[in-house]
Amino acid sequence: MDTTQPGDGMSQRRAVETRAVAWLAARHQLIDPAEAAPDRVLFARKALIETAFLVGLRARLDPEPLDGDYAALLDQVEAITARPSYRELIARDEAALLLYAGTYAALRLCGREDPEFRHVITQAAAGGYAAVFERIPYRQLDLLHTLELCGVYHTLPTVDDVLPFTLLCNGPNVAKLTDRDIYAITHTIFYATDFGLREPRWPRDFDPGAAVELLEALLVLTLGQENADLVGELLCCLLCLGVRDSQEARRAWEFLAAAQEADGRVNGPPGVVHPELAHGDDAYGHWATGYHTTIVAALAALLERSPRVMRRHRPSAAKPHLTVEEPLRRAVLWLADTTRRHDPVTYLPAAAAVAHAAEALGEPELARPLLLDFSERLAHADVDVWQGHGMEVVGEFAFGLRTHEITCASLDAFLKSAAAAVELLEEVPPQAACNVQRLVDLGLISPGCAAALGNEGADTLHSAPRTAAAGLPHAWKNYRLGHIAALVRDWTRAGRAQHRITRDAIAFLLAQQSPCGAFGHPACDDPATRERTMLSWTQSIVTALAAVHTTCGTVPTAPQPCL
């Protein structure tokens, strides 16, 4: 299979790069620390090294000489770094070595060797602090990569030695990754692969397919959040790993092309610049919030077109067998036993979840004591009880009773009344399709009657997940187990049970189960509040795990009704 993109796509991406670099070059004075206000100097130094590095990579990845805007940016970098007021700061602030070494590396890559600049950097690196103070793993990779590009000798551990300690190489859970974590992952790949120019010696148990799967899962999240900066970095990572034939990469390109403004700028995410930094200067704020993301977009296009960056077919990741049977059974037992002690009017949804999950397990007898108890206590319930819970819950409860040949007079009357009301309709509203299908499955409406009303059934409602993945990290951070359970349920029903996002969400939920079978840790001391909260969480998670077990388990079951 050809992994290159069509010509029109390549030209569009080259245009993204051209416009982005033109926008950066038109504002080259803003990367000069000497021209920056005192509280903007550090920001200018950061922008300087990142701009310089883009130019250095352009010289390295494209065999053609620098021209136009790239050349103008290089001239600006060279002029700034030639000043003693800039380069001699290395000796006075060794902790910031990388801020300066990166600009020298860029000059060196572009053939603009500067012996004096190199001498100061070499002295600082050998001085017993700048290169040896404690750094987290991906920052250590940054140091090693920069020193390599500078051609500066050192005796530090190699990139291959550091990789086993990185977040990337230790199977992170997608649901738990913050923006800062994602940047750690992207930069690990940048430095380990030398921006696509080398194949690292990955740790023995590292799976490149799983790494690509992780990047694509993070693209789903960041595309949903419309974070162009992270989308761009993740896209660059796929390119650095040689992957071109990725559906998520194509979606990322479409997003970046649409996000780029007419003048070439690509807006960064909210909060990238502290509001006080701009001091009401709209022009500066416009640059400060967009320059990094614009650089990333240009880099992605450069990596895409470079003949020097490695290319390979997208590696596949092993799909583990999802087994939730035992956790689900324990949860059903706890939920059934605990729910019986409560008011059936309030906890009817929990009883419905027990019935549904027990059926999914192929062990309907787990729900029988609870169903018998609730059917007796609800035998004379008012119609408002059933109507208040809606057909989703009531229908599943009715399925459970039907399985055990249990009757409930008030429920039977309600269902017959609902069926009669449906038969009077001329057309079924789309949002009521599931409810009508339940009545069909219960034998209260004929399939022919439902078809005549235009009911398309439940399956069409699950062609795409109803719960967006973009909110998963926020749900994890705020311990919203119900939201995570809804995502697992909806993504599983949409055929995405084996997606990395779904699997990692399931893994997180399973880790919240107590030995008693309940899910969640309320972190409160009041027994009633604790039980009420765990009932709610366990009910939601039981429904989600039942969907997973039905889809991926070994027990044959009937098609899932939509809860």
N, C-alpha and C positions, 0 to 999 in steps of 0.2 A: 504494500500500500504506500502511495506517495504521501509523505508527511509534510510537504511544502504547501503553502497557501496559494490560492489563485492569484493571478497577476493583479487584478483590481484590488484585492485585499492588501497586497504588498504596497501598491502605490498609495492607498489610503493611509497605511501605517507610516510610510515614509513622509507623507504630508503632515501627519501628527508630529513627527520628530522635527521637521523643518519649521513648522509654526511654533512649536514649543521653544526651540533654541533661539529663534528670532525674538520671541517675547523676553527670554532671559537676557539676550545680548542688548536689547533696547534699555534694560534696567541694570546694566553692569555696574554702575556707580554705587548701587545699594549693597554690593558685596564687599565694599572697601571699608575695613574697620576704622581707618583714619578719618573717614568722612561721616562716620556714624555718631549719633548722640551717645553720651556716656552709658546710658542704660541699654543701648542697642549694640554695643561693641561686640559682646559675646555672640549675639545672634548673627551679626555680620560675619564673624570669623567662621561660624558654623556654615553659613550660606556660601562663604568663599571656598571652603574645602569641598563641599558637595558639588558646587559648580565646577571647580577645578577637576574633581574626580570624573565628572561626566565627560569633560574635554579629554582627559587622559585616556578614558575608556574608548572614546571615539577614535583616538589615534591608534589604540591597540587592536580594536575590533574591526576597523575598516582600513584596508591597505591604501586607500586613496589619501592624498595629502589634505590637511585641514584647509578649509576655505570659508569665506564669508563669515557668518556669525560665530562659528566654532573658533576661527582664527582670532576674531575680535575678543572673545572671551579669554582665550589663551593669553593674548597681549595684556589684558587687564590683570590676570592672575600673576603674570611675570612682573609687571610693574609694581604690584603690591608687595610681592615677596622679596623684591630687590631692596626694599627699605630696611635699614638696621632696626628701625622702630618695630618692625614686624618680626623678622627672623631672630633677633636677639632675645625676644621674649621666651624662646624655648629654654634658654639657660636659666631664666628667672622663674619659670613656671613649668617644671618638668612633668607635673601630673597631666598637663595638657599637651603632651608630646604629639599625640595623634592629630590634634588640630593643625599642627604645622607640618608634620611629616607627610600628611596626605597631600598637601599642596606641592611639596617637593617631589613626591612620587609622580604627580600629574605632569609636572614640568619635565621630569626625566623620561616619562613615557612619550612625551611629545618631542623629545630630542633637544630639550633646552636645559642641558646640564648646568648646574650651578655649584661649583666646588665649595664655596664659602658656606652656602646653605647646607650642603651635605655634611660639612665638617661639624657644624653646630649640632645637627641632628645625631650624628655618630657619637659625639661626645656625651650628649644627653642620654642616649640609649645605653651607653657603657658606664654610666655614672652611678649605678647601684640603686636606682630608685625608679626612674621613668618607665623602664621596661619590666620591672619586677614587682611593683606593688600589686596587691590583690585585685584581681579582676574576675568578674563572672565569665563563664566559658566563652560566650559569643564575643565579648569584648576582648578576651585574650586572642581569639581568632582574628579579630580586627587588627590588633597589634602585630600579630605574626604576618598577616597578609600585607600590611602596610610596610613593615620592615623588609619583606621580600621584594616588594615593588621598588623600594628605595635602594635595594642592593646593600643594605646595612647588615653586617655580620652580627650574629648573636648565638648564644648557647642555650636558648630557651627550648622547652619541649615543642615538638612539631605540631602542625595542624592535625595530623592523624592521631597524635597522642591526646589532644584536647577533645576531639569529636565525641568520644564515648560519654563525656560529662555534660553534653549539651541537651537542652530540652528536646530538640528535634530527634535525637537518637535514643530517647527514652520513652517512646510511645505515649505522648501526652493525650489527654482526653479533650476532644474538640470543645465540649460544652464548657470547660473551665478556663479556656484561654482568654486572657485579656488582650487588649491592643498591644500593650508592652510585650507580652509573651509572643504575639505574632511577629512583631518586629525582631525579637530574638531569633525566631525560626527563620525568617527571611534572610537576615544578615548572616546567620550560620551557613546557609546555602550559598550566598554570594561569596563568602571568603573561602569556604571549603572547595568550591568548584572553580575558584578564580574567575568568577563571572562567566562560567560556561567553557572555560579554556582547559580544564583538567578534570580527570575522573579521580575523585578522592579515594583513599583507602578507608572505606566505611568500616565501622565496627562489625564484628563477625555476624551478629544477629540482626544487623540493619537490613531492612527490606525496602529497596528503592520503590517498589510498587506501592507499599504502604505510605511512603513519604509523598508520592504523587497524589495518592488518595487523600492524605491529610491536607495538602495544598488545595486540592479541588474542593474539599469540604469547607475549608476556610474561605474560599472564594464564594461559595454559596452564601455564607454568613455575611461577608463584607459587601457583596453585591446587594444583598437585601438591606443592608444598612446604608448603602450608597456612599461608602467610604472609598473615594477614588484613590487615596494614598495607599491604603492597604491592598486594594484591588490591583493597583499597578505593581506593588512590590511582589505580591504573590504570583502575578503573571510573569514577572521577571524571573522568579524562581523556577517556574515550569520551563522557561526558555533556557535557564542555566543548566537544568537537568537534561536538556536536549529534547523536551517534549513539545511537539507542535500539534499533534493530533488529539487535542483535548476539547471536549464540548464546553467545559467551563472556561477554558482559555479563550475560545471564540466569543463566549458571552462577555468576558472581561474586555476584549477588544471593542466589542460593540458599545459597551458602557463607556469606556474611556474616550472613544471617538465622539460619542454624543455629549460627554461631559466637557470636552475641550471647547473653550470659548473661541470666538471668531479671531481674536488676536493671538491665540496660541496658549493662553493661560488655562490651567486646570486647577479648579478650586480644591483646597484641602479640607479636611474634616473640621467640624466645630471644635473649638478649644485648642487648636494647634498653636495659637499665639495668645498670650495673656492680653486682655483688653487694654491694660494700662500701657503696654509697649507702644501702641500706635499713637497715644495721646491725642486722639481726634484727627490724626493725619490719615485721611482716607486713602490717599495714594500709597503711602507706606504700608498701611494695613492690607491693602489689596495685593501688594507684592508679597508681604510677609506670609499671608495665609495661602498663597498659591505657588511660591517658588519651588518648594520641595516636591510637591505633587507634579508640577510641570516637569521637573528634572526626571522624576520616576517615569512619566509617560514617554519622555524622549529616550530614556534608557531602554524601556521595553521595545520601542521601535528599532533602536540600534541593535539590540540583541537578536531581534527577529530577523533582521536583514544581514547580519554579519556572516560572512563565509567561514569565519574562524571558530564560531561557537559550535560545539558538538551537537549532533542531531541523532535521535534514536526514536524508535516506536515507543509509544506510551506503555510502560511496564504495568502488568496487572498485579493486583494485590490478592493474596489468599483471602477467601471469604469464610470466616469461621462459622461453624454451625451454632446457631442461636438456640440455647437450651434454657428455658425459663420454667420448665414444668414443676420442679420442686419448690422454688420460691413462690410460684403462683399457688400451688396447693396449700402451702403453709399460710399464705395470706388469705386464701378463701376460708380456711378453717377458723382463723382468728376473726375475720370479718363476720362470718356467719354467727359465731358464738357471741361476739360482742354486740352485734346488732340486735339480737333477740332480747337483750336487756333494755332496749330503748323503745320509744313510741313508734309504732309502725307508720303512722301518718308522716312523721318527720323523716324516718329512715327507710322509706320505701325505695329510694334510689340505691341504697346500699344492698337491699335485698335483691333488687333487680341485677345489680352487678355480681352478686354471689351466684345467682341462678345462671347468668350468662357465662361466667368463668367456669363454673362446675361443668356446664355442658361442653365448653371448649376443651376441658381436660378429659372429657369422656367419662366423668365421674359425677353424674347428676345427683347421686345420692348424698353428696356433700351438702347440697342445698336443701334437702328435704325437710329436716327439722325446722329450719327457719321459715320455709314456705308454708308448712302446716300451721305454725304459730301465727304468722302474719295473716294468713287467709281467714283464720277464725276471728282474729281481732278486728279485721276489716270487713267482715261479712255484712255489716249494716252501715258501712261508711257512706257519707253523703257524696253525691256526685261531684261536689267541688273538690273533694280529696283527689279523685282520679284526674279531674280536669286540671287541677293545679300542678300536677307533676308532668303532664303532657304524655303524648303517645309513645315517645321514645322509652321512657321509664316504664310506663304502664304496660306497653306491649311486651317488653322483655320479662316483666314480672308474670304476665299472662302466659308466655311461652314456658316459663318454669313450672307454673301450676299445671299446664297442659301435659307436660312431660310426666308428671307424677299423678295425673288424673285427680287433681285436687280442684274442688270447686270453690268459688267465692261469689255469692249471689250479687252483691253490689257491683263487683267488677264485671261480671257477665252482662248485667243490665247496661252498664256504661258502654261496653264495647259494642253491644247490639245497637245502641242509640247512635254511636259514632259511625257505625257502618251504614245505618239508614240515612244519616246526614250526608255522607259521602255520595251515596247513590243518587241523591237529589241534585248534585253538582253537575254543571255542564262541562267543566274542565277542572283538572287538578292543578293547583298552583305548584310551581317547581319545588318550593320549599316544603311542600307537604308530601312529596313523592315517597319519602321513607315511611311516613306514617300510613299512607295508603297501602304500601307494600306489606306492612305488618299485618294489616287487616286481611290482606289476601293470604298471607302465610298462616294466619290463624283460622282460615276457612270462613271468614265472615263476609268476604266479598269475593266474587268469582274473578279469575284472571281476565276473562273476557270483558267484564264490566269495567275493571280497572283500565284495560287497554282502550276501551271506548271513551274513557274520560281523559285519555292522553297521558296516563301515568307511564313514565319511562323507567320506573323501578329505581332501586337504590344504587345500582352499580355506577350510573353516570355521575353521581354526586362525588365519587371518590377517584376521579381521574387525576386530580391534583390535590395535594395536601391542603387542608383547611387551616392548619396552624403553621404560620411562617417560621422558618428556622432562624431568621435574623434576631428574634428575641431570646434565643436559647441562652447566650452568655448572661444576659440580664436576669433571666429566670434562675440560672444557677447561682449567681451572686446573691440574689434575694431569697433563695431557697423556696422558690415557687414550684413545688413538686407537682401540683395540679397542672400547671402550664406545660411542664416537661412531659408529663404523662400524656397530655393531649397531643403533643407533637409526636410522640412515639406511636400513639394510636392512629393518628391521621396519616403519618408517613408510611406506616405499615400497611394500612388499607389502600394506600395509593401505589403499592408495589415497591416501596423503598425500604423494606425492613433491613436489607443488607447494606444500605448506604452508611457511610462512616458516621454521619451525624446521628442517625437512628441508633446505630450500635453503641456509640459512646453515650448517648442519652440513656439507653437501657442499662449500660454498665453503671452509670451514676445512680440510677434509681435502685438497682439491685443492692448497691452498697449502702442504701439507707434502710434496709430491712433489719429489724430487731430479731433476736432469737425466738420471740413469741409469734412472729409472723407479720406483725404490723409494720407499716412503713412510716419513716419520718422521725425526726427528733425535734419536738416542739420547743425545747429549751425553756420550759416553764415548770413551776412546781405544783400548781393546782391540779389535782388528779382529774377532775371533771373536764377541765380545759384540755389537758393532755389527751384524754381519751377521745374527746370530740374532734380534736385536730387530727389525730391519727386515723380516726374513722374516715374523715373526709379524704385524706391523702391516700389511704389504702384503697378506698373505693375507686378513686381515679386510676391508681396504678394497676389494680386488678383488671380493670377494663382494658388498659393498654397492653398488659402482659397477655391477656386472653387473645387479643388480636395477633400478637407476636407468635404465641403458641399455635394458634390456628393456621397461621401462614407458614411457620418454620418448624413446628413440632412434628412428632411422629404419629400422633393420634388422629385418625381420619375424622373430620367433622363436617357438618353441613356448612354451606356458605354463610358468612357472617351477616347478621342484620346490622344496620347502621345505628349505633347508639348515640 
